Amino acid sequence: MFFEDVAHAMATGAQGGEAGNPLIGFLPLIIMFAIFYFLLIRPQQKKAKQHKESLSALGRGHYILTGGGFYGRIVDVDGDVLTVELADNVQVKINRAYVAGKLEAAPEKLKGDKKAD
């Protein structure tokens, strides 16, 4: 008998509240998504787009840093396959997607190797 009274009191208390706009309940979630979008998602997308554009502009003679940490100079381009010279008489083929970035100038170590020729 006691449990029925408690259950009945809980059920009537829930119905007694005012029915508000359901959008108000989702407003904090919408605000959080907007914050995440403008602070995390959008800048990451812009950075990925810039990186993709810089990879598509790679060509012969450019100095690069690979994803594995190797510095090298591009000696041949065949689609997405780049032939990279790491040292004298050391050439490797890598996929364009594994280039971490283009270097503005030749690293000092590579400059020194070229002067020895």
N, CA, C and O atoms as a DFTB+ gen file, in Angstrom:
468 C
 N C O
     1  1       0.814      -1.183       0.000
     2  2       0.000       0.000       0.000
     3  2       0.864       1.257       0.000
     4  3       0.567       2.230      -0.692
     5  1       1.939       1.221       0.787
     6  2       2.827       2.381       0.868
     7  2       3.488       2.641      -0.486
     8  3       3.602       3.787      -0.920
     9  1       3.925       1.556      -1.153
    10  2       4.609       1.725      -2.438
    11  2       3.686       2.267      -3.516
    12  3       4.124       3.009      -4.395
    13  1       2.418       1.902      -3.453
    14  2       1.466       2.420      -4.429
    15  2       1.279       3.931      -4.244
    16  3       1.151       4.666      -5.223
    17  1       1.263       4.386      -3.001
    18  2       1.110       5.823      -2.737
    19  2       2.321       6.613      -3.230
    20  3       2.188       7.703      -3.785
    21  1       3.497       6.039      -3.015
    22  2       4.721       6.712      -3.462
    23  2       4.756       6.778      -4.987
    24  3       5.075       7.816      -5.566
    25  1       4.426       5.660      -5.627
    26  2       4.425       5.634      -7.084
    27  2       3.395       6.600      -7.638
    28  3       3.650       7.281      -8.632
    29  1       2.229       6.664      -6.999
    30  2       1.191       7.588      -7.463
    31  2       1.628       9.045      -7.266
    32  3       1.349       9.889      -8.117
    33  1       2.303       9.345      -6.162
    34  2       2.766      10.706      -5.916
    35  2       3.842      11.106      -6.914
    36  3       3.884      12.256      -7.352
    37  1       4.704      10.175      -7.274
    38  2       5.761      10.482      -8.246
    39  2       5.177      10.718      -9.624
    40  3       5.644      11.593     -10.354
    41  1       4.170       9.956      -9.988
    42  2       3.560      10.096     -11.305
    43  2       2.801      11.410     -11.421
    44  3       2.868      12.065     -12.461
    45  1       2.100      11.799     -10.403
    46  2       1.347      13.047     -10.482
    47  2       2.258      14.257     -10.422
    48  3       1.928      15.300     -10.988
    49  1       3.406      14.146      -9.746
    50  2       4.337      15.273      -9.681
    51  2       4.942      15.568     -11.048
    52  3       5.200      16.726     -11.376
    53  1       5.165      14.550     -11.829
    54  2       5.749      14.748     -13.148
    55  2       4.767      15.409     -14.097
    56  3       5.166      16.154     -14.992
    57  1       3.495      15.141     -13.907
    58  2       2.500      15.714     -14.800
    59  2       2.145      17.144     -14.414
    60  3       1.605      17.895     -15.227
    61  1       2.444      17.514     -13.196
    62  2       2.042      18.830     -12.725
    63  2       2.920      19.954     -13.244
    64  3       2.525      21.114     -13.128
    65  1       4.111      19.674     -13.819
    66  2       5.002      20.721     -14.302
    67  2       4.510      21.337     -15.587
    68  3       3.697      20.751     -16.303
    69  1       5.011      22.531     -15.877
    70  2       4.631      23.198     -17.115
    71  2       5.374      22.588     -18.288
    72  3       6.534      22.195     -18.160
    73  1       4.715      22.508     -19.420
    74  2       5.341      21.994     -20.632
    75  2       6.027      23.164     -21.335
    76  3       5.364      24.086     -21.810
    77  1       7.380      23.121     -21.400
    78  2       8.125      24.214     -22.023
    79  2       8.480      23.878     -23.459
    80  3       8.094      22.835     -23.987
    81  1       9.205      24.762     -24.064
    82  2       9.662      24.563     -25.427
    83  2      10.738      23.477     -25.429
    84  3      11.722      23.602     -24.700
    85  1      10.583      22.411     -26.227
    86  2      11.594      21.341     -26.226
    87  2      12.952      21.809     -26.771
    88  3      13.970      21.170     -26.508
    89  1      12.978      22.893     -27.512
    90  2      14.237      23.417     -28.043
    91  2      15.141      23.931     -26.925
    92  3      16.365      23.883     -27.041
    93  1      14.542      24.419     -25.851
    94  2      15.312      24.927     -24.716
    95  2      16.148      23.806     -24.103
    96  3      17.263      24.042     -23.638
    97  1      15.612      22.591     -24.103
    98  2      16.358      21.454     -23.561
    99  2      17.592      21.122     -24.386
   100  3      18.592      20.645     -23.850
   101  1      17.525      21.370     -25.672
   102  2      18.651      21.068     -26.557
   103  2      19.599      22.248     -26.737
   104  3      20.663      22.102     -27.338
   105  1      19.226      23.394     -26.231
   106  2      20.047      24.594     -26.408
   107  2      21.476      24.436     -25.885
   108  3      22.406      24.843     -26.581
   109  1      21.701      23.869     -24.702
   110  2      23.093      23.673     -24.270
   111  2      23.895      22.771     -25.205
   112  3      25.079      23.013     -25.437
   113  1      23.257      21.736     -25.740
   114  2      23.955      20.854     -26.683
   115  2      24.295      21.582     -27.979
   116  3      25.374      21.391     -28.540
   117  1      23.385      22.403     -28.445
   118  2      23.619      23.162     -29.676
   119  2      24.768      24.149     -29.466
   120  3      25.625      24.306     -30.336
   121  1      24.780      24.806     -28.321
   122  2      25.858      25.758     -28.022
   123  2      27.198      25.038     -27.916
   124  3      28.209      25.528     -28.420
   125  1      27.211      23.877     -27.261
   126  2      28.462      23.113     -27.144
   127  2      28.966      22.671     -28.518
   128  3      30.167      22.734     -28.781
   129  1      28.068      22.227     -29.394
   130  2      28.482      21.822     -30.731
   131  2      29.057      23.012     -31.494
   132  3      30.054      22.869     -32.202
   133  1      28.444      24.174     -31.359
   134  2      28.953      25.358     -32.055
   135  2      30.349      25.720     -31.552
   136  3      31.221      26.078     -32.344
   137  1      30.560      25.627     -30.256
   138  2      31.888      25.918     -29.696
   139  2      32.914      24.924     -30.223
   140  3      33.996      25.324     -30.653
   141  1      32.588      23.629     -30.197
   142  2      33.504      22.616     -30.717
   143  2      33.787      22.838     -32.197
   144  3      34.922      22.671     -32.645
   145  1      32.767      23.213     -32.956
   146  2      32.964      23.417     -34.388
   147  2      33.936      24.557     -34.651
   148  3      34.876      24.403     -35.430
   149  1      33.717      25.697     -34.007
   150  2      34.551      26.866     -34.294
   151  2      35.934      26.790     -33.659
   152  3      36.870      27.402     -34.173
   153  1      36.091      26.061     -32.563
   154  2      37.393      25.984     -31.906
   155  2      38.217      24.765     -32.312
   156  3      39.446      24.815     -32.248
   157  1      37.581      23.681     -32.725
   158  2      38.323      22.455     -33.025
   159  2      38.166      21.974     -34.472
   160  3      39.158      21.772     -35.172
   161  1      36.946      21.796     -34.906
   162  2      36.704      21.149     -36.199
   163  2      37.098      22.050     -37.362
   164  3      37.835      21.619     -38.249
   165  1      36.628      23.282     -37.375
   166  2      36.895      24.191     -38.501
   167  2      38.386      24.487     -38.690
   168  3      38.865      24.421     -39.822
   169  1      39.143      24.810     -37.629
   170  2      40.579      25.040     -37.841
   171  2      41.308      23.793     -38.341
   172  3      42.239      23.899     -39.139
   173  1      40.891      22.619     -37.879
   174  2      41.526      21.388     -38.344
   175  2      41.251      21.162     -39.824
   176  3      42.138      20.724     -40.556
   177  1      40.038      21.454     -40.272
   178  2      39.699      21.313     -41.685
   179  2      40.503      22.291     -42.542
   180  3      40.959      21.932     -43.628
   181  1      40.681      23.531     -42.058
   182  2      41.469      24.512     -42.805
   183  2      42.921      24.066     -42.911
   184  3      43.538      24.201     -43.968
   185  1      43.469      23.536     -41.825
   186  2      44.854      23.071     -41.831
   187  2      45.020      21.887     -42.780
   188  3      46.010      21.819     -43.507
   189  1      44.074      20.961     -42.785
   190  2      44.137      19.804     -43.686
   191  2      44.047      20.250     -45.146
   192  3      44.729      19.693     -46.006
   193  1      43.217      21.244     -45.426
   194  2      43.085      21.748     -46.795
   195  2      44.380      22.407     -47.262
   196  3      44.804      22.198     -48.399
   197  1      45.015      23.204     -46.393
   198  2      46.279      23.844     -46.743
   199  2      47.374      22.798     -46.971
   200  3      48.182      22.938     -47.889
   201  1      47.402      21.755     -46.144
   202  2      48.405      20.705     -46.291
   203  2      48.202      19.961     -47.620
   204  3      49.171      19.645     -48.311
   205  1      46.957      19.686     -47.967
   206  2      46.665      19.003     -49.230
   207  2      47.094      19.858     -50.421
   208  3      47.633      19.335     -51.397
   209  1      46.859      21.162     -50.348
   210  2      47.270      22.059     -51.432
   211  2      48.789      22.117     -51.553
   212  3      49.323      22.146     -52.661
   213  1      49.483      22.134     -50.422
   214  2      50.948      22.183     -50.480
   215  2      51.517      20.872     -51.021
   216  3      52.540      20.887     -51.706
   217  1      50.878      19.743     -50.730
   218  2      51.341      18.461     -51.268
   219  2      51.125      18.392     -52.773
   220  3      51.945      17.820     -53.491
   221  1      50.037      18.965     -53.252
   222  2      49.777      18.913     -54.690
   223  2      50.737      19.815     -55.468
   224  3      50.914      19.630     -56.673
   225  1      51.356      20.781     -54.798
   226  2      52.274      21.696     -55.470
   227  2      53.724      21.208     -55.455
   228  3      54.605      21.904     -55.959
   229  1      53.989      20.031     -54.889
   230  2      55.363      19.525     -54.830
   231  2      55.866      19.165     -56.220
   232  3      55.117      18.654     -57.052
   233  1      57.134      19.435     -56.456
   234  2      57.726      19.122     -57.752
   235  2      59.206      18.830     -57.604
   236  3      59.750      18.812     -56.500
   237  1      59.843      18.601     -58.741
   238  2      61.272      18.287     -58.743
   239  2      62.070      19.435     -58.144
   240  3      61.800      20.609     -58.400
   241  1      63.060      19.065     -57.339
   242  2      63.949      20.050     -56.754
   243  2      63.501      20.575     -55.399
   244  3      64.281      21.234     -54.712
   245  1      62.268      20.300     -55.000
   246  2      61.794      20.772     -53.699
   247  2      62.390      19.915     -52.586
   248  3      62.532      18.700     -52.726
   249  1      62.728      20.557     -51.499
   250  2      63.212      19.851     -50.313
   251  2      62.026      19.580     -49.402
   252  3      61.184      20.451     -49.186
   253  1      61.965      18.355     -48.865
   254  2      60.811      17.950     -48.067
   255  2      61.249      17.264     -46.780
   256  3      62.400      16.854     -46.629
   257  1      60.314      17.152     -45.873
   258  2      60.460      16.360     -44.661
   259  2      59.394      15.290     -44.747
   260  3      58.216      15.607     -44.911
   261  1      59.786      14.014     -44.637
   262  2      58.824      12.921     -44.733
   263  2      58.172      12.680     -43.376
   264  3      58.623      13.194     -42.353
   265  1      57.117      11.899     -43.389
   266  2      56.427      11.542     -42.162
   267  2      57.296      10.721     -41.231
   268  3      57.056      10.698     -40.024
   269  1      58.303      10.045     -41.769
   270  2      59.221       9.255     -40.958
   271  2      60.377      10.069     -40.404
   272  3      61.192       9.546     -39.644
   273  1      60.461      11.345     -40.774
   274  2      61.507      12.211     -40.241
   275  2      62.722      12.349     -41.134
   276  3      63.741      12.889     -40.705
   277  1      62.638      11.874     -42.366
   278  2      63.770      11.990     -43.291
   279  2      63.680      13.302     -44.064
   280  3      62.603      13.714     -44.496
   281  1      64.830      13.947     -44.228
   282  2      64.937      15.133     -45.073
   283  2      65.434      14.672     -46.434
   284  3      66.309      13.811     -46.518
   285  1      64.886      15.233     -47.489
   286  2      65.334      14.836     -48.809
   287  2      64.941      15.841     -49.868
   288  3      64.265      16.834     -49.600
   289  1      65.389      15.551     -51.091
   290  2      65.097      16.411     -52.245
   291  2      64.386      15.562     -53.288
   292  3      64.820      14.451     -53.592
   293  1      63.310      16.078     -53.826
   294  2      62.544      15.345     -54.827
   295  2      63.316      15.381     -56.140
   296  3      63.680      16.447     -56.635
   297  1      63.560      14.190     -56.694
   298  2      64.269      14.130     -57.973
   299  2      63.360      13.687     -59.111
   300  3      63.681      13.908     -60.278
   301  1      62.212      13.056     -58.783
   302  2      61.294      12.638     -59.837
   303  2      59.885      12.540     -59.253
   304  3      59.700      12.178     -58.091
   305  1      58.901      12.871     -60.083
   306  2      57.501      12.793     -59.679
   307  2      56.765      11.949     -60.698
   308  3      56.826      12.217     -61.898
   309  1      56.062      10.919     -60.216
   310  2      55.262      10.057     -61.087
   311  2      53.903       9.880     -60.424
   312  3      53.675       8.896     -59.721
   313  1      53.001      10.830     -60.647
   314  2      51.681      10.786     -60.007
   315  2      51.823      11.034     -58.514
   316  3      52.292      12.089     -58.086
   317  1      51.409      10.043     -57.728
   318  2      51.523      10.160     -56.272
   319  2      52.807       9.559     -55.735
   320  3      53.032       9.569     -54.525
   321  1      53.656       9.036     -56.611
   322  2      54.923       8.437     -56.184
   323  2      56.047       9.440     -56.417
   324  3      56.263       9.909     -57.535
   325  1      56.760       9.760     -55.335
   326  2      57.871      10.702     -55.409
   327  2      59.174       9.940     -55.205
   328  3      59.289       9.125     -54.291
   329  1      60.146      10.209     -56.057
   330  2      61.482       9.670     -55.840
   331  2      62.263      10.749     -55.118
   332  3      62.446      11.857     -55.621
   333  1      62.725      10.393     -53.910
   334  2      63.378      11.359     -53.034
   335  2      64.818      10.934     -52.812
   336  3      65.101       9.777     -52.498
   337  1      65.728      11.897     -52.981
   338  2      67.137      11.641     -52.718
   339  2      67.423      12.036     -51.276
   340  3      67.291      13.199     -50.896
   341  1      67.822      11.031     -50.471
   342  2      68.119      11.276     -49.059
   343  2      69.576      11.639     -48.845
   344  3      69.895      12.442     -47.968
   345  1      70.461      11.052     -49.640
   346  2      71.898      11.324     -49.583
   347  2      72.450      11.007     -50.966
   348  3      71.705      10.615     -51.864
   349  1      73.760      11.178     -51.134
   350  2      74.361      10.852     -52.426
   351  2      74.122       9.384     -52.744
   352  3      74.416       8.510     -51.930
   353  1      73.591       9.119     -53.924
   354  2      73.315       7.770     -54.424
   355  2      72.348       6.988     -53.536
   356  3      72.368       5.758     -53.544
   357  1      71.517       7.671     -52.784
   358  2      70.486       7.021     -51.973
   359  2      69.149       7.650     -52.333
   360  3      68.843       8.774     -51.935
   361  1      68.358       6.900     -53.097
   362  2      67.050       7.384     -53.504
   363  2      65.987       6.396     -53.055
   364  3      66.172       5.183     -53.142
   365  1      64.888       6.921     -52.581
   366  2      63.756       6.100     -52.171
   367  2      62.501       6.626     -52.849
   368  3      62.416       7.793     -53.231
   369  1      61.536       5.733     -52.987
   370  2      60.240       6.138     -53.543
   371  2      59.241       6.149     -52.397
   372  3      59.136       5.186     -51.638
   373  1      58.509       7.254     -52.282
   374  2      57.504       7.367     -51.242
   375  2      56.206       7.885     -51.851
   376  3      56.198       8.484     -52.926
   377  1      55.131       7.643     -51.150
   378  2      53.841       8.160     -51.567
   379  2      53.741       9.618     -51.146
   380  3      54.233      10.003     -50.085
   381  1      53.116      10.406     -51.964
   382  2      52.973      11.845     -51.715
   383  2      52.281      12.120     -50.372
   384  3      52.559      13.134     -49.731
   385  1      51.392      11.232     -49.950
   386  2      50.649      11.439     -48.702
   387  2      51.542      11.359     -47.472
   388  3      51.153      11.832     -46.404
   389  1      52.733      10.769     -47.595
   390  2      53.629      10.622     -46.453
   391  2      54.652      11.745     -46.348
   392  3      55.640      11.622     -45.624
   393  1      54.422      12.823     -47.060
   394  2      55.269      14.007     -46.938
   395  2      54.676      14.872     -45.837
   396  3      53.516      15.276     -45.911
   397  1      55.475      15.153     -44.819
   398  2      54.995      15.965     -43.704
   399  2      54.943      17.437     -44.076
   400  3      54.066      18.167     -43.613
   401  1      55.875      17.876     -44.908
   402  2      55.856      19.271     -45.310
   403  2      56.993      19.617     -46.247
   404  3      57.974      18.883     -46.364
   405  1      56.842      20.745     -46.908
   406  2      57.859      21.257     -47.821
   407  2      58.747      22.218     -47.042
   408  3      58.259      23.028     -46.254
   409  1      60.037      22.123     -47.266
   410  2      60.988      23.004     -46.597
   411  2      61.264      24.200     -47.493
   412  3      61.316      24.066     -48.716
   413  1      61.438      25.348     -46.900
   414  2      61.700      26.562     -47.665
   415  2      63.112      26.558     -48.251
   416  3      63.332      27.065     -49.351
   417  1      64.059      25.990     -47.521
   418  2      65.449      25.937     -47.987
   419  2      66.003      24.549     -47.685
   420  3      65.444      23.803     -46.880
   421  1      67.088      24.223     -48.330
   422  2      67.714      22.917     -48.108
   423  2      68.283      22.843     -46.695
   424  3      68.883      23.805     -46.216
   425  1      68.099      21.713     -46.031
   426  2      68.731      21.547     -44.712
   427  2      70.248      21.620     -44.841
   428  3      70.801      21.279     -45.887
   429  1      70.913      22.058     -43.800
   430  2      72.368      22.243     -43.836
   431  2      73.094      20.958     -44.214
   432  3      74.080      21.006     -44.950
   433  1      72.638      19.830     -43.735
   434  2      73.300      18.561     -44.032
   435  2      73.250      18.268     -45.535
   436  3      74.242      17.826     -46.115
   437  1      72.114      18.511     -46.156
   438  2      71.995      18.270     -47.595
   439  2      72.793      19.280     -48.388
   440  3      73.330      18.941     -49.442
   441  1      72.887      20.514     -47.915
   442  2      73.687      21.522     -48.599
   443  2      75.152      21.106     -48.591
   444  3      75.848      21.244     -49.597
   445  1      75.615      20.600     -47.458
   446  2      77.011      20.187     -47.342
   447  2      77.342      19.022     -48.248
   448  3      78.437      18.961     -48.809
   449  1      76.400      18.085     -48.400
   450  2      76.629      16.931     -49.277
   451  2      76.741      17.369     -50.734
   452  3      77.532      16.794     -51.481
   453  1      75.981      18.358     -51.152
   454  2      76.016      18.802     -52.542
   455  2      77.308      19.551     -52.856
   456  3      77.767      19.504     -53.998
   457  1      77.913      20.242     -51.884
   458  2      79.142      20.978     -52.132
   459  2      80.320      20.017     -52.317
   460  3      81.314      20.367     -52.955
   461  1      80.211      18.816     -51.765
   462  2      81.307      17.854     -51.864
   463  2      81.441      17.300     -53.280
   464  3      82.487      16.747     -53.620
   465  1      80.392      17.436     -54.128
   466  2      80.454      16.882     -55.499
   467  2      81.427      17.589     -56.345
   468  3      81.594      17.243     -57.515
